[in-house]
Amino acid sequence: MTPETFTVLLSDSARRRIFSAVALGASTSAEILAMTGLAAPEAAPAIGRLLREGLIIAQGPGRLAVDEAALGSAAEVAGRRLQEQAEAEQPDPGLRGYVRGTVLVRLPEDDETRRAVLDHVAATTFEADREYDERTVTDLLRPWCEGTTVDAVSLRRFLVDDGFLHRESGAYRLVSLVGPGQSS
């Protein structure tokens, strides 16, 4: 079962109520009807569809159960897709979870990872041998902060405090890097 199939199946209210009832332990038609409050004519087609699609299975005469293997399979597929999406959005595993494309998701707490993230932000935002005024620096950092708890002014301060940007008389410059994650 795919995550899409699971979603489509449970997008219907009757099927969702029946699935929930079975997941909570209802196994006979009478128990399902009592737990869901559905009438038999409404429940029968929904139960049939859930059986055909393999979300619930027959366990002996007149008894139903959730197909845990089908759920596990859908969860595995969804997990793989999320991992592939995360890798596509951020190829560097050290930045994954912190940087998605050109958005800073969050700043890491540990110093080494935080420096790697700030190094990435600085290196991909600013050009070497160019001066920027404060407003331009803030404007360039603003897209990194969309949808995060870090604002552009704070991010600018972090870049200066951690040595990725040099500030002098209101002018900012990218600090030339000696090696990955190291500033001179």
Secondary structure as GFF3:
##gff-version 3
##sequence-region A 1 184
A	DSSP	alpha_helix	3	10	.	.	.	ID=ss1
A	DSSP	alpha_helix	13	23	.	.	.	ID=ss2
A	DSSP	alpha_helix	29	36	.	.	.	ID=ss3
A	DSSP	alpha_helix	40	53	.	.	.	ID=ss4
A	DSSP	beta_strand	56	58	.	.	.	ID=ss5
A	DSSP	beta_strand	64	66	.	.	.	ID=ss6
A	DSSP	alpha_helix	68	89	.	.	.	ID=ss7
A	DSSP	beta_strand	99	100	.	.	.	ID=ss8
A	DSSP	beta_strand	103	104	.	.	.	ID=ss9
A	DSSP	alpha_helix	111	125	.	.	.	ID=ss10
A	DSSP	beta_strand	131	133	.	.	.	ID=ss11
A	DSSP	alpha_helix	134	141	.	.	.	ID=ss12
A	DSSP	three_ten_helix	142	145	.	.	.	ID=ss13
A	DSSP	alpha_helix	152	161	.	.	.	ID=ss14
A	DSSP	beta_strand	165	168	.	.	.	ID=ss15
A	DSSP	beta_strand	171	174	.	.	.	ID=ss16
A	DSSP	beta_strand	177	179	.	.	.	ID=ss17
A	DSSP	beta_strand	182	183	.	.	.	ID=ss18
###
